[in-house]
Amino acid sequence: MSQHISAARRVLTIETDALKALSESLSDEFSEVVEVLKALKGQIVLTGVGKSGHVARKIAATLASTGSPALYIHPTEASHGDMGMISKEDAVIALSRSGETTELADIIGYCRRFSIALIGMTVKADSALGRAANHLLLLPDAPEACGETSAPTTSTTLQMALGDGLAVALLEAKGFTAKDFKTYHPGGALGASLATVSDLMHRGSALPLIDQDASMDEVLALMSDKGFGCAGITQGDKFVGIITDGDVRRNIALMPDVSPKAVMTSKPRMADPDELAADVLRRMTGGPQKIMQMFVVKDGRTIGLVHLHDFLRAGLM
């Protein structure tokens, strides 16, 4: 075995063992922190220096993207004016492995002075941070994974994992949904995967809709004009069927005397505007009969149309 692989596996084993210890050590204090943050009227302020600061930034970003307003403040910058960004309605989560990080002293003092909730994430309960905190997220005193150099490895993994656990517990406590998540991630592949049909669909005057009593000449003219390769057949306000280019080709010998009702598919697949677009795409392309278009129907009324090209433009194909 390569010594490089051996070293990597040693690190992973040490950190895995530490994560198991962290999982087993979780107590009611963790639940209390979740409830404090859930009831918070202000924002969650993360702080820390060095590697703990980098982790604090990541936790703040995760919280913010999952429905809990959060930001990172560097302790040194806080001591030079940024303390004013912290209000009495906020809660501060301070990260420090030792709990004795001197740069945190001013923020700790500020929280005491203005009765701001202080949550400490540290290994040592009997430390400056541990003693000052209103709530303590205690980490196992596990060895760093790099031996004698003691560079932050295991400790930052534990901080990161506990931050993730806190964010997920909080989003579940708040009833945060995939639809909410999409609001905070409109761009990129993640945003595309969480887009709803309503985000993609054509609507209003763009829709190729025509009454079932129209002639096939009128249906064909509409299909040519709108350019979706289909027509939605209606009875009053009610959606009753679809005619596609394929239906026209299959009935070409009967044109133009055949009625739309005789040509249309009367029970086509339909989409709901609130469905995830990715789910609708799977319904359109899955199974033996793939379709190019799908009308969006709400309470029996046609309100939109999606075409495979719309999914392609959205980055879902």
FENVEN-V178088 format. One record per residue. N is the residue number from 1. RES is the residue in three letters. PSI is psi as a letter, one per 30 degrees, with the letter a starting at -180 (* if undefined). Layout:
N:RES:PSI  N:RES:PSI
//
This chain:
1:MET:k  2:SER:k  3:GLN:f  4:HIS:e  5:ILE:e  6:SER:e  7:ALA:e  8:ALA:e  9:ARG:e  10:ARG:e  11:VAL:e  12:LEU:e  13:THR:e  14:ILE:e  15:GLU:e  16:THR:e  17:ASP:e  18:ALA:e  19:LEU:e  20:LYS:e  21:ALA:e  22:LEU:e  23:SER:e  24:GLU:f  25:SER:f  26:LEU:k  27:SER:a  28:ASP:f  29:GLU:e  30:PHE:e  31:SER:e  32:GLU:e  33:VAL:e  34:VAL:e  35:GLU:e  36:VAL:e  37:LEU:e  38:LYS:e  39:ALA:f  40:LEU:k  41:LYS:f  42:GLY:b  43:GLN:l  44:ILE:k  45:VAL:k  46:LEU:k  47:THR:l  48:GLY:l  49:VAL:l  50:GLY:b  51:LYS:e  52:SER:e  53:GLY:e  54:HIS:e  55:VAL:e  56:ALA:e  57:ARG:e  58:LYS:e  59:ILE:e  60:ALA:e  61:ALA:e  62:THR:e  63:LEU:e  64:ALA:e  65:SER:f  66:THR:g  67:GLY:g  68:SER:j  69:PRO:k  70:ALA:l  71:LEU:l  72:TYR:k  73:ILE:k  74:HIS:k  75:PRO:e  76:THR:e  77:GLU:e  78:ALA:e  79:SER:f  80:HIS:h  81:GLY:f  82:ASP:f  83:MET:f  84:GLY:f  85:MET:f  86:ILE:k  87:SER:l  88:LYS:f  89:GLU:f  90:ASP:l  91:ALA:k  92:VAL:k  93:ILE:j  94:ALA:k  95:LEU:k  96:SER:k  97:ARG:e  98:SER:f  99:GLY:g  100:GLU:g  101:THR:j  102:THR:e  103:GLU:f  104:LEU:f  105:ALA:e  106:ASP:e  107:ILE:e  108:ILE:e  109:GLY:e  110:TYR:e  111:CYS:e  112:ARG:e  113:ARG:e  114:PHE:g  115:SER:h  116:ILE:k  117:ALA:k  118:LEU:k  119:ILE:k  120:GLY:k  121:MET:j  122:THR:l  123:VAL:e  124:LYS:j  125:ALA:e  126:ASP:i  127:SER:l  128:ALA:e  129:LEU:e  130:GLY:e  131:ARG:e  132:ALA:f  133:ALA:k  134:ASN:e  135:HIS:k  136:LEU:k  137:LEU:j  138:LEU:k  139:LEU:k  140:PRO:k  141:ASP:i  142:ALA:l  143:PRO:k  144:GLU:l  145:ALA:g  146:CYS:g  147:GLY:b  148:GLU:f  149:THR:f  150:SER:g  151:ALA:k  152:PRO:j  153:THR:d  154:THR:e  155:SER:e  156:THR:e  157:THR:e  158:LEU:e  159:GLN:e  160:MET:e  161:ALA:e  162:LEU:e  163:GLY:e  164:ASP:e  165:GLY:e  166:LEU:e  167:ALA:e  168:VAL:e  169:ALA:e  170:LEU:e  171:LEU:e  172:GLU:e  173:ALA:e  174:LYS:f  175:GLY:h  176:PHE:k  177:THR:l  178:ALA:e  179:LYS:e  180:ASP:e  181:PHE:e  182:LYS:e  183:THR:e  184:TYR:f  185:HIS:i  186:PRO:f  187:GLY:l  188:GLY:a  189:ALA:e  190:LEU:e  191:GLY:e  192:ALA:e  193:SER:f  194:LEU:g  195:ALA:k  196:THR:l  197:VAL:e  198:SER:e  199:ASP:f  200:LEU:f  201:MET:l  202:HIS:l  203:ARG:l  204:GLY:b  205:SER:f  206:ALA:f  207:LEU:k  208:PRO:i  209:LEU:k  210:ILE:k  211:ASP:k  212:GLN:f  213:ASP:g  214:ALA:l  215:SER:l  216:MET:f  217:ASP:e  218:GLU:e  219:VAL:e  220:LEU:e  221:ALA:e  222:LEU:e  223:MET:e  224:SER:e  225:ASP:e  226:LYS:f  227:GLY:g  228:PHE:f  229:GLY:g  230:CYS:l  231:ALA:k  232:GLY:k  233:ILE:k  234:THR:l  235:GLN:j  236:GLY:b  237:ASP:f  238:LYS:k  239:PHE:k  240:VAL:f  241:GLY:l  242:ILE:k  243:ILE:k  244:THR:l  245:ASP:e  246:GLY:e  247:ASP:e  248:VAL:e  249:ARG:e  250:ARG:f  251:ASN:g  252:ILE:e  253:ALA:f  254:LEU:f  255:MET:k  256:PRO:g  257:ASP:f  258:VAL:l  259:SER:l  260:PRO:e  261:LYS:e  262:ALA:f  263:VAL:e  264:MET:l  265:THR:j  266:SER:f  267:LYS:i  268:PRO:l  269:ARG:k  270:MET:l  271:ALA:l  272:ASP:k  273:PRO:f  274:ASP:f  275:GLU:k  276:LEU:k  277:ALA:e  278:ALA:e  279:ASP:e  280:VAL:e  281:LEU:e  282:ARG:e  283:ARG:e  284:MET:e  285:THR:f  286:GLY:l  287:GLY:l  288:PRO:f  289:GLN:j  290:LYS:k  291:ILE:l  292:MET:f  293:GLN:l  294:MET:k  295:PHE:k  296:VAL:k  297:VAL:k  298:LYS:k  299:ASP:h  300:GLY:f  301:ARG:k  302:THR:k  303:ILE:f  304:GLY:l  305:LEU:k  306:VAL:k  307:HIS:l  308:LEU:e  309:HIS:f  310:ASP:e  311:PHE:e  312:LEU:e  313:ARG:e  314:ALA:f  315:GLY:g  316:LEU:f  317:MET:*
//
